[in-house]
Amino acid sequence: MHWWQNLRTLWPGALRQQVTRTGLAYSGAIVVVTLAAVLSANNLLFLILAAMLSILAISGFVSKLTLAGLEIDLLLPPHISARRTIRATVRLKNLKRWMPSFSIRVTGAPPSRAAAHRDVSPSGYEGALFFPVIPGGVTVEEPIELRFPTRGRQSERTFQLTTGFPFGFAERRETVTLRHDVIVYPCLDPRPGFQSLTDSIAGEIEAWRRGPGHDFYRIRPYEVLESARHVDWKATAHTRSLQVREFARDEDQMIVVFLDLDATADQRAWFETAVECAAFVTFRLSETGHRVRLVTQDFDMASPAEGDIHAILTYLALVSPRAGARTPGPDQSSPLQIVLSANPDRMSALGWGHGSGSRILGPDSLGDEHPSGLRASL
């Protein structure tokens, strides 16, 4: 197939259109009329042949003119998560002042073509938009659904504009690459065990909140050896059993999530799972108003004190493993810690995960061989 690749290089314009069945039938009719005109030397047939060839030439010119002067843009939401369907907007503008464009179809670049050509990027769009007519100087917008399969920085989306106007003899195609610097967060959908891990952490925070403070938390039954100064006598008289007032601590405990970047190339799949776990836990806990802190070998940020949760998700979108990265000493700011490491024994030896609410999660905990939940090393 080397000759085909050479043809694509030498004559790329011809490959921008595909002959339809109508075009094949019309071409066959031209061949028949040509043979009949030559064999019979009939002037009328020559006139008919000339008209048919003129129509064919005009069709190609008008088709090319229809796609000329079209400008496409893609409006994306500010926050995008991998493997989630998002709502975007396609904006198509006809830059031609007077001439409209007819029968325009917008699709994503075919996956086969995106895989075969380095300059063609997947669009993430699997549907098709059809615009019957776009008047000159007019901008039209249509919502579409996009899906980004992986996290990271993505800057190019390739779309394809197609038209069969005016006679449908051929479909002319133009490939357009849109350049947007987009940060795609890790997938925030729960994987097996992620939600149960988040719920257990939230439960421990709720238990820790009960303590000395000024804000009323709840009324509960009296427990043996408790001080009598917090007894609520009205509630006691109402229930005929001792009830005490409980107050919330002045500040919620912070959850520390440590992501160990020391992972080899063979552990890449596990590292991606660990990144998604860190993103899911920090995002869900932040959504419920808890303070979270993400720590790695080269990053340390607390939310909301030092930045919002989107700053943490942006870092997780771009982070990559670094084999041999030096691991810092254990964090002492909070007893609630989640340690994600490909070497849990080494992390435990360094002093991580020794608190009452700490967990060290390794490949055995986050791997596919434990789909029913997470197994933590305490």
NORDAVEN-V841347 format. One record per residue. N is the residue number from 1. RES is the residue in three letters. PHI is phi as a letter, one per 30 degrees, with the letter a starting at -180 (999 if undefined). NEAR is the number of other C-alpha atoms within 12 Angstrom. Layout:
N;RES;PHI;NEAR + N;RES;PHI;NEAR
//
This chain:
1;MET;999;7 + 2;HIS;d;8 + 3;TRP;d;10 + 4;TRP;d;12 + 5;GLN;d;14 + 6;ASN;d;11 + 7;LEU;d;14 + 8;ARG;d;16 + 9;THR;d;13 + 10;LEU;d;12 + 11;TRP;b;14 + 12;PRO;d;16 + 13;GLY;d;17 + 14;ALA;d;19 + 15;LEU;d;20 + 16;ARG;d;23 + 17;GLN;b;28 + 18;GLN;b;22 + 19;VAL;d;25 + 20;THR;c;19 + 21;ARG;d;16 + 22;THR;d;18 + 23;GLY;d;25 + 24;LEU;d;17 + 25;ALA;d;16 + 26;TYR;d;24 + 27;SER;d;22 + 28;GLY;d;17 + 29;ALA;d;20 + 30;ILE;d;26 + 31;VAL;d;19 + 32;VAL;d;20 + 33;VAL;d;27 + 34;THR;d;26 + 35;LEU;d;17 + 36;ALA;d;19 + 37;ALA;d;20 + 38;VAL;d;16 + 39;LEU;d;13 + 40;SER;c;14 + 41;ALA;h;14 + 42;ASN;d;16 + 43;ASN;d;16 + 44;LEU;d;16 + 45;LEU;d;23 + 46;PHE;d;22 + 47;LEU;d;17 + 48;ILE;d;21 + 49;LEU;d;27 + 50;ALA;d;18 + 51;ALA;d;17 + 52;MET;d;24 + 53;LEU;d;21 + 54;SER;d;15 + 55;ILE;d;23 + 56;LEU;d;28 + 57;ALA;d;18 + 58;ILE;d;19 + 59;SER;e;27 + 60;GLY;d;32 + 61;PHE;d;20 + 62;VAL;d;28 + 63;SER;d;34 + 64;LYS;d;31 + 65;LEU;d;26 + 66;THR;d;38 + 67;LEU;d;42 + 68;ALA;d;28 + 69;GLY;i;26 + 70;LEU;c;37 + 71;GLU;b;31 + 72;ILE;c;34 + 73;ASP;b;28 + 74;LEU;b;37 + 75;LEU;c;25 + 76;LEU;c;29 + 77;PRO;d;20 + 78;PRO;d;17 + 79;HIS;b;26 + 80;ILE;b;32 + 81;SER;c;36 + 82;ALA;d;32 + 83;ARG;i;22 + 84;ARG;c;23 + 85;THR;d;23 + 86;ILE;c;24 + 87;ARG;c;23 + 88;ALA;b;25 + 89;THR;b;21 + 90;VAL;c;32 + 91;ARG;c;25 + 92;LEU;c;35 + 93;LYS;c;29 + 94;ASN;c;31 + 95;LEU;d;24 + 96;LYS;d;21 + 97;ARG;d;17 + 98;TRP;c;14 + 99;MET;d;21 + 100;PRO;d;29 + 101;SER;c;40 + 102;PHE;c;30 + 103;SER;h;27 + 104;ILE;c;37 + 105;ARG;c;32 + 106;VAL;c;38 + 107;THR;b;33 + 108;GLY;d;37 + 109;ALA;d;34 + 110;PRO;e;26 + 111;PRO;e;21 + 112;SER;d;13 + 113;ARG;d;19 + 114;ALA;d;23 + 115;ALA;d;14 + 116;ALA;d;14 + 117;HIS;b;16 + 118;ARG;d;14 + 119;ASP;d;18 + 120;VAL;c;26 + 121;SER;c;30 + 122;PRO;d;35 + 123;SER;c;39 + 124;GLY;i;33 + 125;TYR;c;32 + 126;GLU;c;22 + 127;GLY;c;20 + 128;ALA;b;25 + 129;LEU;c;28 + 130;PHE;b;25 + 131;PHE;c;28 + 132;PRO;d;20 + 133;VAL;a;23 + 134;ILE;b;31 + 135;PRO;d;25 + 136;GLY;d;23 + 137;GLY;i;19 + 138;VAL;c;22 + 139;THR;c;25 + 140;VAL;c;28 + 141;GLU;b;23 + 142;GLU;b;22 + 143;PRO;d;22 + 144;ILE;b;28 + 145;GLU;c;27 + 146;LEU;c;31 + 147;ARG;b;27 + 148;PHE;c;35 + 149;PRO;d;22 + 150;THR;b;27 + 151;ARG;d;33 + 152;GLY;j;27 + 153;ARG;c;24 + 154;GLN;b;26 + 155;SER;c;20 + 156;GLU;b;26 + 157;ARG;b;35 + 158;THR;c;35 + 159;PHE;b;38 + 160;GLN;b;40 + 161;LEU;c;39 + 162;THR;b;37 + 163;THR;b;41 + 164;GLY;c;35 + 165;PHE;d;33 + 166;PRO;c;28 + 167;PHE;c;26 + 168;GLY;i;28 + 169;PHE;d;29 + 170;ALA;b;33 + 171;GLU;c;34 + 172;ARG;d;36 + 173;ARG;b;34 + 174;GLU;b;35 + 175;THR;c;34 + 176;VAL;b;29 + 177;THR;c;26 + 178;LEU;c;29 + 179;ARG;c;22 + 180;HIS;b;20 + 181;ASP;d;16 + 182;VAL;c;28 + 183;ILE;c;30 + 184;VAL;c;36 + 185;TYR;d;39 + 186;PRO;d;41 + 187;CYS;d;35 + 188;LEU;c;32 + 189;ASP;d;24 + 190;PRO;d;25 + 191;ARG;c;28 + 192;PRO;e;24 + 193;GLY;j;29 + 194;PHE;d;37 + 195;GLN;d;26 + 196;SER;d;22 + 197;LEU;d;35 + 198;THR;d;37 + 199;ASP;d;19 + 200;SER;d;23 + 201;ILE;d;35 + 202;ALA;d;31 + 203;GLY;d;19 + 204;GLU;d;24 + 205;ILE;d;31 + 206;GLU;d;23 + 207;ALA;d;19 + 208;TRP;d;26 + 209;ARG;d;26 + 210;ARG;d;26 + 211;GLY;l;23 + 212;PRO;d;18 + 213;GLY;l;16 + 214;HIS;c;15 + 215;ASP;c;16 + 216;PHE;d;19 + 217;TYR;c;21 + 218;ARG;a;18 + 219;ILE;c;23 + 220;ARG;b;21 + 221;PRO;d;21 + 222;TYR;d;24 + 223;GLU;c;16 + 224;VAL;e;10 + 225;LEU;i;7 + 226;GLU;d;15 + 227;SER;d;15 + 228;ALA;d;15 + 229;ARG;d;14 + 230;HIS;c;25 + 231;VAL;d;22 + 232;ASP;c;24 + 233;TRP;d;20 + 234;LYS;d;16 + 235;ALA;d;20 + 236;THR;d;19 + 237;ALA;d;13 + 238;HIS;d;11 + 239;THR;c;16 + 240;ARG;i;13 + 241;SER;b;18 + 242;LEU;d;25 + 243;GLN;b;27 + 244;VAL;b;28 + 245;ARG;d;31 + 246;GLU;c;28 + 247;PHE;c;22 + 248;ALA;d;23 + 249;ARG;d;20 + 250;ASP;d;16 + 251;GLU;b;20 + 252;ASP;d;26 + 253;GLN;d;31 + 254;MET;d;36 + 255;ILE;c;42 + 256;VAL;c;40 + 257;VAL;c;49 + 258;PHE;c;48 + 259;LEU;c;50 + 260;ASP;d;44 + 261;LEU;d;35 + 262;ASP;d;34 + 263;ALA;b;30 + 264;THR;d;20 + 265;ALA;d;17 + 266;ASP;d;14 + 267;GLN;c;26 + 268;ARG;d;23 + 269;ALA;d;20 + 270;TRP;d;33 + 271;PHE;d;35 + 272;GLU;d;37 + 273;THR;d;37 + 274;ALA;d;44 + 275;VAL;d;47 + 276;GLU;d;38 + 277;CYS;d;43 + 278;ALA;d;51 + 279;ALA;d;47 + 280;PHE;d;38 + 281;VAL;d;47 + 282;THR;d;47 + 283;PHE;d;40 + 284;ARG;d;30 + 285;LEU;d;34 + 286;SER;d;30 + 287;GLU;d;20 + 288;THR;d;19 + 289;GLY;j;22 + 290;HIS;d;33 + 291;ARG;d;34 + 292;VAL;b;44 + 293;ARG;b;41 + 294;LEU;c;45 + 295;VAL;b;33 + 296;THR;b;35 + 297;GLN;d;25 + 298;ASP;b;22 + 299;PHE;a;23 + 300;ASP;a;24 + 301;MET;b;31 + 302;ALA;c;27 + 303;SER;c;29 + 304;PRO;c;24 + 305;ALA;d;16 + 306;GLU;c;16 + 307;GLY;l;20 + 308;ASP;d;24 + 309;ILE;d;34 + 310;HIS;d;29 + 311;ALA;d;27 + 312;ILE;d;36 + 313;LEU;d;39 + 314;THR;d;30 + 315;TYR;d;32 + 316;LEU;d;46 + 317;ALA;d;31 + 318;LEU;c;24 + 319;VAL;d;33 + 320;SER;b;29 + 321;PRO;d;29 + 322;ARG;b;22 + 323;ALA;d;21 + 324;GLY;i;15 + 325;ALA;d;18 + 326;ARG;d;17 + 327;THR;c;31 + 328;PRO;d;23 + 329;GLY;d;20 + 330;PRO;d;28 + 331;ASP;d;30 + 332;GLN;c;18 + 333;SER;d;18 + 334;SER;a;27 + 335;PRO;d;27 + 336;LEU;c;38 + 337;GLN;b;43 + 338;ILE;b;48 + 339;VAL;c;50 + 340;LEU;c;48 + 341;SER;b;46 + 342;ALA;d;39 + 343;ASN;b;31 + 344;PRO;d;33 + 345;ASP;d;22 + 346;ARG;d;24 + 347;MET;d;33 + 348;SER;d;27 + 349;ALA;d;15 + 350;LEU;d;19 + 351;GLY;j;23 + 352;TRP;d;39 + 353;GLY;i;35 + 354;HIS;c;24 + 355;GLY;d;23 + 356;SER;d;18 + 357;GLY;c;31 + 358;SER;c;33 + 359;ARG;b;35 + 360;ILE;c;42 + 361;LEU;c;43 + 362;GLY;c;37 + 363;PRO;e;31 + 364;ASP;d;26 + 365;SER;d;32 + 366;LEU;c;38 + 367;GLY;d;27 + 368;ASP;d;18 + 369;GLU;d;14 + 370;HIS;b;18 + 371;PRO;d;15 + 372;SER;d;17 + 373;GLY;l;22 + 374;LEU;c;31 + 375;ARG;c;25 + 376;ALA;c;29 + 377;SER;c;29 + 378;LEU;c;24
//
